[in-house]
Every structure is written in C-alpha cells, then in structure tokens.
Amino acid sequence: MNIKTSLNYSPNFSTTARNKNKIKYIIYHYTGMRSETKAVKRLSDDNSNVSCHYFIKRNGEIILMVPELYEAWHAGKSNWKKDISLNKNSIGVEISNKGHNFGYENYSREQISSLIKLSKYLIKKYTIKRSNILGHSDIAFERKKDPGEKFPWNYLAKKKIGFWHKINKKQLINNRKRKINNIQAFKFIRYLNKIGYFTKNFNKNKKLKLVKSFQRRFRQELVNGIIDKECLIIAKKLSKLVK
C-alpha cells in the first residue's frame, strides 16, 4: 500500500536508526497554532526541537517530515503502560488544527480521509495493536489536550483504527452525572491503569487532568473532570478490551 506524500524534511530527529520491530505506537497530535504554514515551519526549524513523522494539512495533503525509522521529537515526556518517553517506539502524526487556545475547530473531511489511509498503512506495516493508537493527551495528560474532544475516535474505531466500546447509548446517557462512591472511584482509576494510563504519584490537580483526558477520548460529549457512573461503565468495558 503506497501513501502519496510531499516532502518537507525536519532536522529534528535522532540520527541513529531504530529497529522496525520497536515501533509499536501511533500518536496523534494537533498543531495548536493559528497558522498551518507557521506550524510546518516550526516543525522543520532546527531551533524548535520538535518534529513529527507525518503532517496532515487541512486539505488532506500528507507531508513526510521525518523518515519512519528515525525517532521524531513529538511525544516529549510521556508514559503508556510500562513505556516511558514514547518517541523511541512511536510514529508521530501532526494534524493541522488551531487547538483549544486559538479556536479549536472540527477536523476536515479531507484530513480524516488521509488519516485513515495513513493509519491503515502504518498499522499493517508495523503490526500495531488497536489499543496502541493514542492521542498526545493520553500519554502526556498533565501537559496536553490534543487531539481533543472533536477528534473522531469512535468513527476511526469503526475503521479498525484505535479501539472503542460498544455500550448502548441510552445506558450511557442514563448514567451520565450519576454520582459514584469512593470505592467505585478507586476502581475507575484501576481500570484506567489497565487501559494504559499512568496513574501513579497522584494529587487532586493531576487526577482532574487525567479524568478530562479520558473523557476527551472516550466520553467526548461532556469533559468536566468528574468521575460519574457513565465514566465508570466505559472504563470497565475498555479495560477488558485491552490485550
């Protein structure tokens, strides 16, 4: 399967080639900048110390910025399951979007179409598990919100990209905002740990950001940082799907 790309190489990568077998994650980001042109420029500026492997423009054009077998600098300080610093074993995909600070917008139809093609290509090439297709906020929830609650995770899961629950919508709505007790809240955090989220060294602020990250991914209609019965049901179901 060939993916049509244009080239705009970034100097920001680790120069030692990595083993293909070490690549096991795809990480999605949004650019979080007002200008698409400036976002590309920043990712290819040797003073910025940031980059990605692929960049998807609003019109769906895919730009290759760092060859896949080299480590791009996109994840930063990050954790998932037992892995830390996910740059070394992931492919980073930046998607042009102004982000939460500059007028967060819906992703374009052209972007999602290109993202599906690219993702399927990478999944097949590197045998990537569905539970290892992540957002930046999943692996760095203390710092990041991207790709955010407008990112179509449910739709992508139907295309076998990433994973999602199949819980009845009415059941979820009926349990939205229903309070849970402390034991159930503890179970919720354990489920998140099983899914892959980093759940150690907690304080109140960190817990709030973790819950919001989970909601931006799996309960996008309401991102409030409050663990309710709906969140508990979703987390329990997802924890059983992870392999």
N, C-alpha and C positions, 0 to 999 in steps of 0.2 A: 504494500500500500504506500503510495507516494503522496506526500503533502507538498503542495505548492507554497513556497515561501520566497520572500525577498530577504536580502541580507543587509544587516547593519550591525557589524560586529562590535562588541563591547570589550575593552581591555580588562574589565573587572572580573577575573576568574582565576582559580588556582591552576597553575600551569602543569601540574602533574596529572596525567590522565588517570581516570579511575576505572576499575573493573566494571564491566557491564552488569555483572551479577549483583553489584552493590546497590544498584538503582532500584528502589522499591516503593518510592512515593512520588505522587504528583501533587504539587502545591499550587493552588490558585490564589492570585492576588488581584486587587485593583490598584491602579496607579495613584489615585488620590491627589491628582493635580488638575488645575484648571485647564491646562493646555496639553493636548496629545503630543504635539511637536516637542514641547519642553520636557515631557515625560520621557520620550525616546532619547532626547539629548542628555538628560540626567543619567539614564541607564547606560549610556555609552561614554560618559565623562569619567576620565581616569581619576578625577579628584573626588568623585561621589562615593566610591567604594560600594556601590550597589549595582546589580545587574539581574538578568534573568536569562533563561534559555530561549523562551519564545515570548513575543509581544503580539497581542491581538488588537488591532485598531478598530474604531467604531464601524468602519465599512467592511470589517471582516478580514482584512488583509493580515496575514501572519508574517511576522518578521523574526528571522532567526538571529539571535544576538550572541549566544554562546553555544558552541557545539555540545551535544548531549553528554559526551564522555569527559567533559571538564566540569568542575564544580563552579557553578554560578553563585553569586553572593546575594541571595534573595530572602532566605529564611531568618537569618540572624540568630539571636538567642532563642532556642526553640526546644520543645520536648514533645514526644509522642510515644506512647507505650514505654519501652525501655531505651529508646533512642534519644540522644541529645544532639543539638547542632545539626539540624536536618539537611543543611546544604550538601553535605558529603554523600548523601544517598537519595537525593530527590531531583526531580525536574521542576523548575520554577516557571510558571506561566503568568505573565502580567497581562491584565485586561484593561484597556483604556476606560476609565470611569473617574469622574471628578471626586467621588468618595464623600464621606459624611461631612467633611469640613468645607466643601465647596459646591454643594448642591447635588447630593447623591442621586443618581439617575438610574432608570431601568437600563439593563444591558440590551443592546440592539439585537434584532433577529439575526443579522449577519454575523455578529460576534459569536452568538451561541451556536450557530451552524458551523462556524470554523472551529470553535472549541470542541464540539462533538467529534469532528473529523480528526483533529489533532490528538484528542484524548484517546480515541479508539486506536489510533496508530501507536501511541506510546504504551497503552495497556497491553497490546499484542506483542510489541517489540520487547518489553521488559517484564512481561507476565506480572503485572501489578494487580494486587488484590483490590477489590472494591472498597474495602474498609481502609485502604491506604491512599485514597484520593481525598485530599484535605484542603481546607482553606487556611490562609495565614492566621486567622483568628483562632483556629483550632489548636495550632501548635505554639502560638505566642499570644494567648488571650489577655495577658496583662498589658500588652502594648498595642495590639492590633484589633481592628474591626472588620477587615476585608476578608473575603469579597462582599460580606454584608448580607442583610436580610432580603435584598432584592435579587440575590443570585439564585438561579432556578435549580436548586439541588434536587427537588422532587422530580422535575422533568428530566434532568440528567440521569437520575437513578433508573427511570423507565427505559433509558437508552443503555442501561448497564454500565453507567459511569457513576461511581460512588454508590453509597447504599442509603436506604430509606426504610421506614417502617410501612406496614400496610394495615394500620389500625383504622377502624371505622371512624369517619369524620365526625359523625354525630356523637359517638362515645367521647371523643376528644373535647368537643365543644361543651358537652355536659359536665366535664370535669375541669374545665378552664376556670381559674380563680378559686377553686375549692382548696381550702387550707389543708395542710398535712401536719403531722406531729413531728417531734424531734427524731424519733426512730426512723420514720419514713424519709426525713431529710438526710439522715445519715446513709440510708440505703441508696438514695439518689446519687450521692457523691461516690459511693462504691460502684454503682452502675457506670458512672462517667469514667472512673478509673479503669473499669473493664473495657469500655469502648476504646480508651487510649489517652484520654485527657490526663494532664499532670495535676495531681490532687494533693500534693504534699506542701508543707510549710504554709498553712492557711492563716489568713486573717480576714476580717469582715470585708474589706475592700477587694481583696483578691477573690474571695468567694463570689461577690457580686459580679465581677468581671467574668468569672468562669461560667456562671449561670447565664449571663447575657450571651456569651459566646455560643453556648449550647443552644439557646433559643434562636439566635441568628441563623443557625444551621438547621435545626430540626423543629422549631416552633416559631416560624417567621411572622405570624400574624400579631404576636404580642411579645415584645422584647422589653421586659421590665425588671429582670434580675430576681424575681420572686419565684421560688420553687413551689409550684402548685401540683395538684393531683394529675393534671394533664402532663406536665413535665415528667413526673414520676413514672407514669404509664409508658411514655415514649422511651425514656431512658432504659427502663427494664426490658422492653421489647428489643431495643437496639443492642443491648449488652448480650443478648442471646444470639444475635446475628453475626457477631464478630468472631472471626476464626484466627 
